[in-house]
């Protein structure tokens, strides 16, 4: 009887992880071997602050779930101690946080993953991580839109001030 309960629990876990893969715009697979508790806690906090969930998943469950979600190519990444960072909001956030953390900590290795619902290589993830975040992009766009308006306002003011001197 307990064997059936274990099988049912594993099947339920596969369903949960499958849903995470299906709902995620970005899912990055990492090897976290060598991180101490403080480093894992710090990494989790950085990811949580960015709106990213970070899950350690048993490899056989991750392989089945990725296959059921339509990402069969990810199966080869699930070897050794593996965790997955899922984001269904900001597609760049997990890549940026993990790349930054991996650059500062040799113990974290990005293996690959999904970017905007497409299986991606390590090189693609690193390139994606170099892009500005959503907030940074909005700030850049606002600055670009504001610059011509500001220049126009300065020109109008200069003309108005020059015109005031001619009228008097």
Phi, psi and omega in degrees: 000315180299331181298319179296322179295320178295316179297317178296320179295319178294319179297320178295319179295321177298318178298316180298313182291324176301315178298321178299316178297317182293322184276344185279136170277331178224135174218118183245129182266128181229152170262123184248016181302132177099352177282138174272175185300318181297320180292319178297318179298316179297315179299313179301319180295314179300317180292317179299318178298333179270003179079029184244136175266143183234115186235132170273124185233136176300139186302316182293327177290317180296320179297312180296316182295317180295323178294315180293332180277355178095014180243056184301330182297339181287343185309323182289341182282341186270074176224137182077188181293115187232140174228158180232131175260118182252138173221130176249007180245281182270111184290340183270333188307309182298321181296316181296312183295312182293321178297315179298316180294318180294326178293329182265345182226117182291343184286341181262129179233120176282128183263324184157196178158207183239130174238122182049050175064026177228133179297130186230155179273172177301317180298318179295321179293318179295322177294318179298321181295336180278349178289153176290150179290174180302313181296317178296320179296317178297319179297317179297316180297315179299319179296318180294321180287328183285328184301309179297323179296317179297315179298320179296317179297319178296318179295317179298316179298317179297318178295317180297317180293321179292322180293325179297324181289327182285329184287321184287000000 
